[in-house]
Amino acid sequence: MRKKSSIHRLSIFTVVMLSLTTTLASTRQAWGGLHASIANAMEGRAPECQTKHLEFYPHGSTEYYWAWVANFEVNDKNQTTSCVMLFKAGNPKPVGSAKIPCIAEPAGGVTFTNGNATFNGGHLKCEVNLAKLLPTLAPEKGLIVEPHYDYNNILIAFAGKVAYQPMSRSNPIVVYKAAKDEAGELGMYLLTHRNSVHLMAAMNGIQVSAPAEQTLTLLAKESKLWMIHYRPEGESRARVNLSLGERQLALSRSVPPVRFHMDGGTFYIGGTPQGPHFTGTLDEVIVDPPDGGPPPGGPATTGPSGP
């Protein structure tokens, strides 16, 4: 009989400039215990799995946690290597990781320099099957990953510079699209309009964006940390927190959990399945279900939990 372990979220999130370290002090506490030493947590981790500034300590009611990161540090001409990590509760270092290639489409539409990806009419496409991959990363056999999970707690974040252009349209930062045709998209967008930018979340057909009065002046001169965090509101609802560093842009209406299909899908960076639309430079992108609710049919301690 196979052992049935719990797979949850990776509690690793991350990104941007060192100057944000002080600014994000209260934010760190909100998303879990910050590991005391970033350097120690990064020791021995593959280059494509490094997170640049922040590291979170995986803890909670389930045994395993996962996260995906693209840091643009390991590149070929038309390809960068992203990383899926599996963490065990109480251990700040991943117990396993895997390289996930991200291919530029069209070739030459994305260029890489000093750990940054600049988008010039292209996007990156990163295919992964988490249901098959994650059990191979566990230190013991028998980890079961269900075809999908309903997460009411998931974090999406990126650091980068948005170049305003009238034709930049929706500016998708990262979008996950399951291989199943009926599955909706999950992602983060920066809508540009008249030299301003709106942060927007998309989850399974529902769109949530910061209200107009909270629109930010376009930040094209320096890298900033943008975050979308679906926060639990009971067992079957969540609220969407949109923020720039410590600044909360909007706390949306209540929404249902995010359904995340584990059995095959694609992370699109700087684009969508319909094509590339992002204009600017990205420093790092993270998708991390921090505290996914209990899996269908039982409490979190009886099996995987997550999207």
C-alpha positions, 0 to 999 in steps of 0.5 A: 500500500502506498503511503499518502503524504500531504503536498501543500505549498512551498513557502518560498516566495521572493524577489527584487531589490535589496533596498526593499528588505526593510520596506517589506518587514511587515509583509514577511510576517504576514506570509509566514516565518521568515528564515533568518539567513537567506544565504544559508537557505540558498546554500547548495541550491541550483542556480535556476532555483535561487530566489534573489532576496527573500526566503520563507520558512515552509510550515503548516498542517501539511507535510509538503509544499511546492513553488515555481520560480523563474529567475532568468539566471540560467539561459541559452539564446532563446531559452531560460531555465525555471525551477519547481521546488518541493519543500518539507514542513520545517525545512528551509531548504528544498528536499527536491527540485527540477529544471523546467525549460522556458522557450522563447516564442518567437525566437529572439522575442526575449533576450537575457542580460544579467539575470533579467529577461527583456520582452521585445514582442515575445513570451516564454512558454514553460510546460510542466506536469506537477502531478507527475513531477512532484512525487519524483522529488520527494525523499520517500516513495508514495507521495500522491498528487491529485489531478487538481486542488482548490486553493484559497491561499496562493501568492503570485509575485514579480519584480521588474520594469514595465515599459509603457507603450500604447499597444502594450495592452494587457501586459500579462506577467505570468499566466498558468493555463492547464492542458485541459481545455475547460480550465480557466487561466490563473495569472497577473496582469498590469493594464497600462492606460494613459501613462498609468498602470492597473494591477489585475488578477485573473483566476479561473474566469474571474478578474479582480483589479485595483480601483481607478483611484488607486491606479499607480503612476507607471514605474518604468525607472526602477524594479518594483515588487508586485504581489497578488495574494489570495487570502483565505476567508473561511474554508470556501472563500478568499479575498484578493490582496493586490500590493506593491511592496507594503502598499496595499492597492485593493482588497477585493470582494470575496471570491471562490478558491483557485482551482489549480490543475496539477496534471499538465499545464503551462506557465506563460511569462510575458504572454498568454496562450493567445500571444505575447503582449508584455513590454518591459523587463522582468527580474523574477517571477514566483507562483507559490500556494502558501497555505492551500486549503484542505484537499477535496474530500478531507482535512489537510492532514489526510492528503495533498492540499493545494490549488 
